[in-house]
Amino acid sequence: MMTHPNFDQLKDRLAGIVPEFELEAKFELAREILELKREKNAVILGHNYMEPALFHTIPDHVGDSLELSRVAARTDAEIIVFCGVKFMAETAKILNPGKTVLLPSTKAGCSLAASITAEDVRRLKERFPGVPVVTYVNTYADVKAESDVCCTSSNAVAVVESLASDTVIFLPDEYLARNVARETGKRIIFPTLDEGAPGELGYEMIGWHGRCEVHERYTVQDIEDVRRMFPDVVILSHPECSPEVVEASDFAGSTTAMIRYVEKTSAPRYLLLTECSMGDNVMAAYPDKEFLRLCTVRCPHMNQITLEDTLSALKLGRHVIEVPEDVRVRAATALERMIAIGPSGKRD
Ligand code: SF4
C-alpha cells in the first residue's frame, strides 16, 4: 500500500523531473481525487508507466501487470480505478467481476493487444491442434479466453516450462517470444495463417508478429553509443525489446525486476531501456543513484491517463469496463493459472 505524500514531500521527490509550477496544479487535482476515492470506497491502481505526478500521488498500489492483477483480485473496495491501459482494466474485471472497474480514458489501448484477435487464435489452434496456447497478459479478454494460460514478462519462461508439452503457441509479442525461446533453448517459427498443414515439427515454439511500439524502438546502436560515452553504465532492458538489445544489455527483466535490480545493486550509473515515465519514476524513487536518460519513447496509450481524466472517471463513474460472462470465465481460468505460477515460477 502506498503512502500519499504531502506537497513538500512530492516537490522533493520530483525535483528536476516535474517543474514546480506544474506540480502545484497536479497536487491540487490529486487531493480532490483522493477525497473522492475515500467517499466512493474506490481503490486506485497505478501501472509503473504512469506519468510521475500521477504515479507518486494517487495510487494505493503501483506495480506491473502481474502485481496489479493480484491486488485487483483481492480488493474489498467497491470501485477499482485502473490507471493503466484497457487490457489491464479488463484483467481486473475478469478477476474480480463483482466490482465496478473504471478506466479513465477510452483511448488507452496497446499496440501489442491490438496485434491479434480471438479469431486469429482460433485459426492457429486449428492449424496446430492440441498445442497449448500461452498468451501474454497484454491482450484483450476474448484473446485470453482462447488461451490455456497467460503469462507476464516476469514469468513467461516459467509458464512455458510448466507446460508438459514439447511445442507451445506463444502469443502475441514476437520479441518476448524470441527472448523466451533463447532462454529456454527452444526453436521458434512465425507461421502465417494462410499456409497449409504444418510439415514435420522442426520447432518447439510458434510465435506471432505483435510488437510493443515502445520497446521495439531501442537498438543495439543505442547501447553501443551510450557505452562509448559511459563505459561503466549498467544497462537494463525489458524483454519486449529485441533479442539483440536484450543480449547487449547487462540485465533484462520485467519492470518490477528492473526496479529490484536497481535497488539491490550499486552501479556508478544505470540506463533503463523501457518506457520514459517508468525511467522518471525509478529516478524519483532512488535519488541517490545516477541514471542516464535515453528517453524519447513515451507510450502513447499510457500517456492518455491523466489526473484530469482520473478525476472525471471518479466523479462521473466512467468508463466502465464490461466483459461478457462467457468470455470472462474462460479468460479467468487462463489468468488464474498464470497467477498460481507466480512471478518467479514458484507456485504459491
Ligand atoms: S508500453 Fe507497449 S506493451 Fe505497454 S501499453 Fe504501451 S504499447 Fe502496449
Residues whose N, C-alpha, C, O or C-beta is under 5 A from the ligand:
A	BS01	SF4	V85 G109 C110 S111 L112 N138 C212 E213 V214 C299 H301
